[in-house]
C-alpha cells in the first residue's frame, strides 16, 4: 500500500463527491483480499500436489515394477524421458511457488501522519484505491501461477505417458 499524498487533486475531490457508493465499495475490501488469498492458496496447493504426484510416480512405479519383475531394466529412453519430465515438474513447481508474493494491506502505513489527517471519506477512498490496485496485482500473480500449473500438468501427463511406454516396451521385450 502506498503513501498517501495530502495534496489531493481537484479530480480526486470531485471523485469523492461523485461516488455515493463509496461506503458500500469500502465494505468489499476484506472480501477482495479474501478472494485473492483463496485463489492463491488453491493454485499453491495445485503446485504442491504436482510435485508430490510427479515425484511419487517416478519413484514408485519403477520400485513396484522392480518388485514384481526383478529383471526389468531402467535403461530406456522412455524412462529417462519420464525422469526428465518429473524433474521439470518439480523444478518448475518450486520456481512458480517462489516467484511473486501476495500484496496485502500494510496496517503500519495507516498510522503514518499523512493518513491520520484524512477525513473518513478520504480515508475510505484511498483504502479502496489501494485495495483495488492490490487486487489487480494479486489476480495477475494467481493467473501467472495458474498458467504455470497448467503447463506443468501437461508435462506431468507426458511423464505418465513416458512411464507407460517404458513399462509397455520393458514388458514386451
C-alpha positions, 0 to 999 in steps of 0.5 A: 500500500502506498503513501498517501499524498495530502495534496489531493487533486481537484479530480480526486475531490470531485471523485469523492463527491461523485461516488455515493457508493463509496461506503458500500465499495469500502465494505468489499475490501476484506472480501477482495483480499479474501478472494485473492488469498483463496485463489492463491492458496488453491493454485499453491496447493495445485503446485504442491500436489504436482510435485508430490504426484510427479515425484511419487510416480517416478519413484514408485512405479519403477520400485513396484515394477522392480518388485514384481519383475526383478529383471526389468531394466531402467535403461530406456529412453522412455524412462529417462524421458519420464525422469526428465519430465518429473524433474521439470515438474518439480523444478518448475513447481518450486520456481512458480511457488517462489516467484511473486508474493501476495500484496496485502494491506500494510496496517503500519502505513495507516498510522503514518501522519499523512493518513491520520489527517484524512477525513473518513471519506478520504480515508475510505477512498484511498483504502479502496484505491489501494485495495483495488490496485492490490487486487489487480496485482494479486489476480495477475500473480494467481493467473501467472501461477495458474498458467504455470500449473497448467503447463506443468500438468501437461508435462506431468501427463507426458511423464505418465505417458513416458512411464507407460511406454517404458513399462509397455516396451520393458514388458514386451521385450 
